[in-house]
């Protein structure tokens, strides 16, 4: 029975999701293993790989491709919201830029301050600077709140949840932050 697997001098690998970073890493891993110029990323979903034309050699070649491992990388920043249940899932790459928020009677104040940790004298340790976010929420007549850059969105969502914001409130706030350009992530509502 004819199979499209044997057509042409290359095979196309389709990624599960469009991600240019992953497509590039797949092509680089194949080139490292099989030689420069063997693979090339065609777009964010497709990697084209030169393959043998003999059927048995091609099957062995594809089996070898399946065994390649990729180095873990930071995923693209993404927030997924289930509007029906109010579930919000986000990854560690999501950050929030400076913005102001006013939503009904919820007011959010976010501030960030550097915290310096110094080692004991002669301990050989290094001084480390970290950011500590402070989030305050008040329920009062709607006011405009200034939000500086750098706090994690996870902290904002956690604070809004502790106040009792409804799923619709969270969805509306996150969509407005995204529309303003302050949400550094892809927002997907399911």
C-alpha positions as CSV (number, residue, x, y, z in Angstrom):
1,X,0.0,0.0,0.0
2,X,1.5,3.4,-1.0
3,X,2.5,5.6,1.9
4,X,3.3,9.4,1.9
5,X,6.1,8.5,4.3
6,X,8.3,7.6,1.3
7,X,7.5,10.7,-0.8
8,X,10.3,13.1,-1.5
9,X,13.8,13.4,0.0
10,X,12.6,14.8,3.3
11,X,10.1,14.3,6.1
12,X,8.2,17.1,8.0
13,X,7.9,16.9,11.7
14,X,4.9,18.7,13.1
15,X,5.0,20.0,16.6
16,X,2.0,19.7,18.9
17,X,1.8,23.5,19.3
18,X,3.2,26.5,17.5
19,X,6.4,27.5,19.3
20,X,9.3,29.0,17.3
21,X,11.7,28.4,20.2
22,X,10.9,24.7,20.3
23,X,11.0,24.4,16.5
24,X,14.5,26.0,16.5
25,X,15.7,23.7,19.3
26,X,14.4,20.5,17.5
27,X,16.3,21.5,14.3
28,X,19.4,22.2,16.3
29,X,19.2,18.9,18.1
30,X,18.8,17.0,14.8
31,X,21.7,18.9,13.3
32,X,24.0,18.1,16.3
33,X,23.1,14.4,16.1
34,X,23.0,13.9,12.3
35,X,25.1,16.7,10.8
36,X,24.7,20.4,10.0
37,X,22.1,21.1,7.4
38,X,20.0,18.0,8.0
39,X,17.1,19.9,9.6
40,X,15.6,23.3,9.3
41,X,12.7,25.0,11.0
42,X,10.1,26.0,8.4
43,X,7.9,27.9,10.9
44,X,6.8,27.6,14.5
45,X,5.1,24.2,14.0
46,X,7.1,22.4,11.2
47,X,10.7,21.1,11.1
48,X,11.8,19.7,7.7
49,X,14.4,17.0,7.9
50,X,16.4,15.5,4.9
51,X,15.8,11.7,5.1
52,X,17.0,8.6,3.2
53,X,14.9,7.5,0.3
54,X,15.1,3.8,1.0
55,X,12.0,2.6,2.9
56,X,13.9,0.6,5.6
57,X,16.6,3.3,6.0
58,X,13.9,6.0,6.4
59,X,12.0,4.0,9.1
60,X,15.3,3.5,11.0
61,X,16.1,7.2,10.5
62,X,12.7,8.3,11.9
63,X,13.1,5.9,14.8
64,X,16.4,7.6,15.6
65,X,14.7,11.0,15.5
66,X,12.1,9.8,18.0
67,X,14.9,9.0,20.5
68,X,16.4,12.5,20.5
69,X,16.0,14.5,23.7
70,X,15.6,18.2,23.9
71,X,17.0,20.4,26.7
72,X,14.3,21.9,28.9
73,X,13.6,25.5,28.2
74,X,11.4,28.2,29.7
75,X,8.0,27.9,28.2
76,X,6.4,30.9,26.6
77,X,4.4,33.0,29.1
78,X,0.8,31.9,29.1
79,X,-2.3,32.4,31.2
80,X,-5.2,30.0,30.7
81,X,-8.6,30.9,32.2
82,X,-11.6,28.6,32.4
83,X,-14.5,31.1,32.4
84,X,-17.1,28.6,33.5
85,X,-15.2,27.3,36.6
86,X,-13.1,30.4,37.4
87,X,-9.9,28.3,37.2
88,X,-6.7,30.3,36.3
89,X,-3.5,28.5,35.4
90,X,-0.3,30.3,34.6
91,X,3.3,29.4,34.2
92,X,6.4,30.9,35.9
93,X,7.2,33.1,32.9
94,X,4.2,35.4,33.3
95,X,5.0,38.9,34.5
96,X,3.0,42.1,34.9
97,X,4.2,45.5,33.6
98,X,3.3,48.8,35.1
99,X,-0.4,49.5,35.0
100,X,-3.3,51.0,37.0
101,X,-6.3,48.9,38.0
102,X,-9.8,49.9,39.0
103,X,-12.6,47.3,39.0
104,X,-15.8,47.9,40.9
105,X,-15.1,48.1,44.6
106,X,-11.8,46.2,44.4
107,X,-8.6,48.2,44.8
108,X,-5.2,46.6,44.3
109,X,-1.9,48.2,45.4
110,X,1.3,46.4,44.4
111,X,4.8,47.5,45.4
112,X,8.2,45.9,45.0
113,X,11.2,46.6,47.1
114,X,14.8,45.1,46.9
115,X,15.9,42.9,49.7
116,X,19.6,42.4,50.3
117,X,21.0,39.3,51.9
118,X,24.6,39.4,53.1
119,X,26.6,36.4,54.3
120,X,28.5,36.3,57.6
121,X,32.0,37.8,57.5
122,X,34.7,35.5,56.1
123,X,32.0,32.9,55.2
124,X,32.9,33.0,51.5
125,X,29.2,33.6,50.5
126,X,28.0,36.2,48.1
127,X,25.6,39.2,48.7
128,X,22.3,38.5,46.9
129,X,19.7,41.0,45.9
130,X,16.1,39.8,45.5
131,X,12.7,41.5,45.0
132,X,10.0,41.3,47.6
133,X,6.5,42.1,46.4
134,X,3.9,43.7,48.7
135,X,0.3,43.4,47.7
136,X,-2.5,45.2,49.6
137,X,-6.2,44.8,48.7
138,X,-9.0,46.9,49.9
139,X,-12.7,46.7,49.2
140,X,-14.0,50.3,48.9
141,X,-15.5,52.5,46.3
142,X,-13.8,52.0,42.9
143,X,-10.5,53.9,42.7
144,X,-7.6,53.8,40.3
145,X,-4.6,51.8,41.5
146,X,-1.0,52.3,40.2
147,X,0.8,48.9,39.7
148,X,4.6,49.1,39.1
149,X,6.5,46.7,36.9
150,X,7.9,43.4,38.0
151,X,5.5,41.8,40.4
152,X,4.4,38.3,39.4
153,X,0.8,37.9,38.2
154,X,0.5,34.9,40.4
155,X,0.7,37.1,43.5
156,X,-1.9,39.5,42.1
157,X,-4.3,36.6,41.3
158,X,-3.7,35.0,44.7
159,X,-4.4,38.3,46.5
160,X,-7.6,38.9,44.5
161,X,-8.8,35.4,45.2
162,X,-8.2,35.9,49.0
163,X,-10.4,39.0,48.8
164,X,-13.2,37.0,47.2
165,X,-13.1,38.3,43.7
166,X,-15.5,36.3,41.5
167,X,-14.2,34.4,38.5
168,X,-15.8,37.0,36.3
169,X,-14.0,39.8,38.1
170,X,-10.6,38.0,37.6
171,X,-11.4,37.4,34.0
172,X,-12.4,41.0,33.4
173,X,-9.3,42.3,35.2
174,X,-6.9,40.0,33.4
175,X,-8.4,40.8,30.0
176,X,-8.2,44.5,30.6
177,X,-4.5,44.2,31.8
178,X,-3.7,42.2,28.6
179,X,-5.5,44.7,26.4
180,X,-3.5,47.5,28.0
181,X,-0.2,45.7,27.1
182,X,0.8,45.3,30.8
183,X,0.3,41.5,30.9
184,X,3.5,39.9,29.4
185,X,1.8,36.6,28.4
186,X,-0.6,35.0,26.0
187,X,-4.1,35.0,27.5
188,X,-6.3,32.1,26.6
189,X,-9.9,31.8,27.7
190,X,-11.5,28.4,27.5
